[in-house]
């Protein structure tokens, strides 16, 4: 889940991985926009990622908005075939979207009600 201040109604779901044979980031991204320009920060929302060997699916409030598969990652090194950690991060600036300017609101916050991780019973 990525959200930038200039698009307060839009959630970006992205997979970051290197382009094949490099360490350069190459991403697969989908976007989901709330209806009627409702801002994501105006209420709590449920963000979910369902990750299996066949696909990674992204949801906002139970709405599937993106599915990525190893075959869709043409020209990239698929990195999602082993365990990962969950990171919750408030980042300001960087390449996406760009450096903060005078319109950037500080301090930034992230309010999290809960985080759950489910593993299918047949996953071992």
Secondary structure, DSSP 8 states (H G I E B T S, - for coil): -B--GGGTTEEEEEEEEEBTTSSSEEEEEEEEE-GGG--GGGS---EEEEE-SS-EEEEETTEEEEEE-GGG-TTB----SS----------SSSSS----TT--SS-----S-------GGG-
